[in-house]
Amino acid sequence: ETDELLKLQSKIYEITKDLIIDHDENLSVEKKISLPFSKIPEKNIWSKVMTDINSSKEFENFITSKSIFNTFKQIYKEPKKFDISTFRARFPDQNRVVYKWHQDEGTWFMSEDKKLSEKYPITLWFSINGSNENDSIQLLQGSHKLKLFEHKFVEGQGFFNIKNDNFINKEKIKTVKTLPSQGIMFDSLTVHRSVENKDINMRPRYSVDIRYYESFDEKTKKIKVDSFFKLKKRLKNFLK
């Protein structure tokens, strides 16, 4: 819903307005949250913005809005919200939010929570204030047809790093560029990463990972899994 998105954008502005360069208060909220910061924020600011937004009613109302539900309805007969949907604030010089090549299923596969395992959600990567070739994400074309690769654990992120990415074909890397309120949907096996931007861009990037799955059929999906990753899960379960 446009109204629910506007409320979420307004919440972001409310939390970050003191960080933005001097600006005209009469600008639209969409333009305000696309303005650059006056300086690189302290590291704790990232955590506060993430926490405040992810725990807000504005965020919950947006990811459960009718328009979001209907978007997934185009793929699923009975879409159901996955337990993990996340607002992400990528700030200047914030390496913590830069994810290397991974598949979302790499994290769900290692989870002991049955609410997460064997659901195989589709992700809608929704750009709140737009993204460009310097601050977006990259997808590996056709990778949803590949196996689930072995992932390494990354502190503060989880199993979000494919252990051996020698299979990556640079010619198949697609960089996502969006206007505000645009997004892209992809399978949980799709190999993707954050764009590795080495420039200090004072403009923040706000996005939401929204995930739904098919509720009427929760049977195990038959996917190929790297043998070492299977062994890693068995050892984890054995040693817990």
N, C-alpha and C positions, 0 to 999 in steps of 0.2 A: 504494500500500500504506500502511495506517495506520502500520506500523512504519517505513517509509522517510520518511514525513512527520514522524513524531515525532523521528527522528534529525536531520532537517534543522532542525526547530524547536529542538532541543537545541543544535545547532551555532550557531544565531543567538543563543541565550541566552548561550552560553559566550563569544561575542565581545562582546556588548553589556551583560552583567550589571553592569559597573561604571558604566554610564551611567544605569541605571534608579534610580528613587526607592527608598528603603529598603522592603524587602518581606519577606514570609514565605517562607523557602526551601522550605516544604512545599507551596506553590502548584503547580498543574499547570504544565508548561512552556508550554502554550498561553496561560494567564493571565499568566505572567511576561513573555512577549514582547509582551503587549498593554498593559503598564504604561507610564505616561509616564516620560519622562526627567527627571532632577533639574535639568538645565539644557540649554540649546542646545549641542550638541556642536561641536567645532572642525570646519572644513570637511574636513580631511584624514581625519576619522573615516569620513565617507561613503565615500570611495574605498577605505579599508582594509576596511570591512565588505563592500562590493561585491566586491572582489577576492578576499577570503578565502572568501566563500561560493561565488562562481562557479567557483572553482578547486578546490572541495572534492569529495571522493568522495560526501559526503552529498547534495550538489546533483545530481550526475550520476546517482546511484542513484535519486533521487526522480523526475527527469524521464524516466528510462527504465524506471520500475517497471511492473509488470503492469497496475495499475489505470489509470495514465496511458495506456499503450498501448491498453488496452481502450476507453478513452474515445474515442480517435481511431478505433478500429476500428468504432465505431458510424457513422462517416462514410465512412471509406476501406476498401477491400478489403485493401489492403496498405500500411498506414501506415509511413512511414519518418521518422526524426528529422531535422528540418532542422538545418543547421549552427549556427544562432543561436537559442538559448534563454537567457533572462537573468533572474537574480535582481535585484530592485530594492528598495533600501531608501530610503524617502522619509522624511527626517528633518525636524524642525521648522526652518523658515526655510531650507530647501535648495531654492533656485530651479533648480538645475541639473537636477533630476529632474522638473521641470514641463515637459511636452511640449505644444506648441500643436497645433491641428488638423492631422492628417496621415493618410496611409495607409501601412501598413507596406511595401506594394509600391513606394512612392516611393524607399525606400532600396535594395531589391533591384534595382529597375530600373536604377539608376545603377551598380551593382556590376559590376566586371570579372571577378569570380569566378564561374565557371560552376556551382559548387556551390550558388550562391545564386540565380542568374538562372533564370527560366523554371521555377521549382518551385511557386510560388503556394501557400505553406503556409497552413493555418488556425492561428490563435493561440488557445490556451487561456490566458486571463488568470486566474491562480489566486491567490486571496487567502489568504495564510498566517495572518494574524491579524485578518482582518475589515477592512471598509472602510465609510465612511459618505459622506454627501453633501458632506463637507468635504475628504476626502482620497482619493477614488476616481478613476474615469475616467468619461468621457462618450462615448457613441456617437451617431452621427447615423443615425437609423432609415432603412432603405432605401438607404443610400449605397453598399452593396456592388454595386448595379446601375448605378452611375454610372461615368464614365471615370476613368482615373488622371490626377489633376491635376498640374500643374507644382509641384514642391517646391523650396524654398530650402534651402541648406546652413546648418546651425546648428552653430557651433563646440562641440565636445564631445558632439554628438548625432548629426550626419549630416544626411541629407535628410529631416528630420522637421518640416517646416513648409510647409503649402500656401501658395503665393505669394499667391493671391487667394481669400479665403474668403467672398466676398460671397454665394455661393450658399447659405450655411448658413441653414436655416430653424429658428429658435429653438423652434418648436413640435414639431420632430422630434428635439430633443436629449433623450437618455435618460441619466440618471445611474445608474450601477451601484452598488448597495449590497449588501454580502455579509456573511455570518457567516464566522468562521474556517473555512478549508478549503472554501469555495465558490468558484465561478468562472464565467466566461462565455466562450463560444467565438465567434469572428468571423472573417470572410473578410479576406484581405490587402488588399482594396480598401475595406473599411469605414473611413469617416472617423471618427476618434476623437481624444481629447485627455485630458490630465490635468485634473482639476477645479482651477480656479484659486482656491485657498484663500488668502485674504489674512490670515487669523487665524494667530497663532502657537500651534499645537497641539502640546503637548509629547509627544503620543503618536506613536511611529513607525508607519509603515505598511510592511509587507513583502509583496511579491507576486512572482510568477514569470510571465514570458512563455514559455510552452511551445509550440513549433511543430513540427508534423508535416506531411508532404505525401504524396500518392499516389505510391508508388514504381514501380508497373508502367507508368505512363504519364507520360513526361516530355516529351511533345510541347508545343510552344508553345501556350499558352492564348490564345485570341483576345480581347483586351481593347482598348477604346478608350483611347488615350493622348493627352493634351494635345499639340498640335503644337509648342509652345514647349519642352515637356519632351523631346520626341523630338529636337529640334534641339540642346538642351543636351547630350544624351547623345552625339550625333554629334560635336559640337565637342570634348567631353571625350575621346572616343576618338581624334579627329584630332590633338589637341594633346599627347597623352601621350607 
